């Protein structure tokens, strides 16, 4: 199979293209970006050709797979166009900037008979998979509450622009701030771990420190806190931040009737199981990737995308399920605007 890339920013360079390049059964056909120099740089690094236009790429009948790695505001438009051209689509998160766009993407996948998946890598980590198994088995009893956080120093130094004027900070291109950039990972993760859907949300978002190059505040939130209540009764918090200077926090704690699951809170042990009698099981299953990793080659997203297509099986990255997490994101936006809890 051949794959082509739409959008040639940091996520394409450091994750998508590199992970595809490691597979023997996928050939890189080429790259398209509105800034041609970015496409040329990745062709030199990974091979393939530079597509002059999006249509040229989508009209290439040898291309079966596309990775959509453009700014958030264009996810739906580009993904739908690719699906209608008969391509399987892997779209970066967040899925789209409105619920209507998300629904249109899923509809386009159904109509085309092609696959649409969203790059939620945190569903694929070994520690998260093991925690889901433990929760599902009931061995720790009912989940009572949780806290989860994703906090780092911000996207401006990692993004392709390497500037405070990055598209991440602009409402027109990003639509969301830290809540959806980072929070969508954790909202989706908690749904995945608990095997349950969200009943209501309460969210507050703030711009606390980030500015554009001219010193004016950015147009989207740089910090947020969300309270999620699930249908089976569990509730807890999601904390996101782009102002966590010095180190990154990407951790989750699940509090159950018979103990606690600590995920990625220890640099050596990715899962620590604390039993109610105080016994601890420490499992060194993997390490959580960070933006400081020079090459993010172990996310599992590309392998899951390709393998599920080759094996003709459902995927835990299928958009039909991810859209439920996006419903919570949009509810969080509304909650912050109204200042009240919002039912889903």
C-alpha positions, 0 to 999 in steps of 0.5 A, a space after each residue: 500500500 502507498 500512503 501520502 501526507 496532507 500537512 507537513 508540520 511537526 506531527 508528520 515529521 516526528 510521528 506519522 512519516 517516521 512510523 510509516 517508514 518503519 513498515 515494510 508493507 507501506 510505501 511513502 508516495 509523497 507529501 503536500 503542504 501549502 508551504 512547498 518547502 515543508 513538503 520538499 524537506 520531508 521528501 528529502 528525509 523520507 522519499 516520495 514526491 512533492 504534490 503541488 496541490 491537494 487535488 493532485 495528491 487525492 487524484 493519485 490512484 496508487 495512494 490508498 492511505 492518507 494521513 491528515 495532519 493539517 490545522 484543526 480547522 481543516 480536519 473535516 474538509 480535507 478528511 471528507 474530500 479524501 474519503 470521497 476520493 476513495 482513500 482510507 483516512 487517519 486524521 490527527 486529533 482533535 477530530 474536527 471543530 464542530 460536532 456537525 463536522 465530526 458527524 459529516 466525517 463519519 457519514 463520508 466514511 460510511 458512504 465511501 466504504 473507507 476507514 476513518 480513524 483518529 490518532 488517539 495514541 493514549 488508547 494504545 499504550 501498554 499501561 493504559 491497555 493493562 489498566 483497562 483490563 483490570 477495571 473491566 475485570 472488576 478485580 479492583 471493584 467499582 471505579 469511584 473517582 479519578 484525576 488525570 492531567 496533561 500539562 507541558 510548556 506549550 506547543 510554540 517551540 514544538 510546532 513547525 513555526 517555532 514561534 509564539 505566532 503559531 497556528 495553535 494560538 489562533 482561534 481561526 486555525 486551532 479553534 481550541 486551546 489546551 482543553 482540546 489539544 491536550 484535554 481531548 487525549 485525557 477525556 477520551 482516555 478516561 472513557 476508554 479506561 472506564 468503558 463508560 460514557 460521559 453524562 455531564 461536564 463542567 469546565 473552566 478555561 483561562 488564558 493565564 500566561 501565553 502571548 503572541 510575539 507582540 505581547 498580546 494574549 493568545 486567542 484560545 485557552 492555555 489552561 483548563 480544568 474539567 469535571 466529568 461525571 460518567 453514566 455509571 456514577 464515577 466522576 473526576 477531573 481533567 487538568 490541562 496546561 500549556 504553562 507547565 514550565 520545566 517538565 511535563 505531566 501526563 498522568 492518571 490516577 483511578 480510585 477504585 473500591 479495592 485500591 488505586 491504579 497509578 498511571 505514568 506517575 513514576 519515571 520507572 513504573 508506568 503502572 502501579 497497582 496499590 491494593 487496599 491493604 497497602 500492597 503495591 504491584 509495580 509494572 515497568 511496561 513502557 514509557 510515555 512519549 513526550 514532545 521532547 522525544 526527537 522521534 516519536 516512533 512507538 505511538 502504535 497509531 500507524 501500526 493500528 491504522 494499517 493493520 486494522 485495514 489489512 486485517 479488515 477488523 474494527 479498530 479502537 481508533 475508529 471515528 464512530 467511537 471517538 466522536 463521543 469524546 468530541 461531544 464531551 469537548 464541545 460540551 466543555 466549550 459550552 460549559 465554560 461559556 455558560 458557567 454551568 454544568 452541561 449534560 451530554 
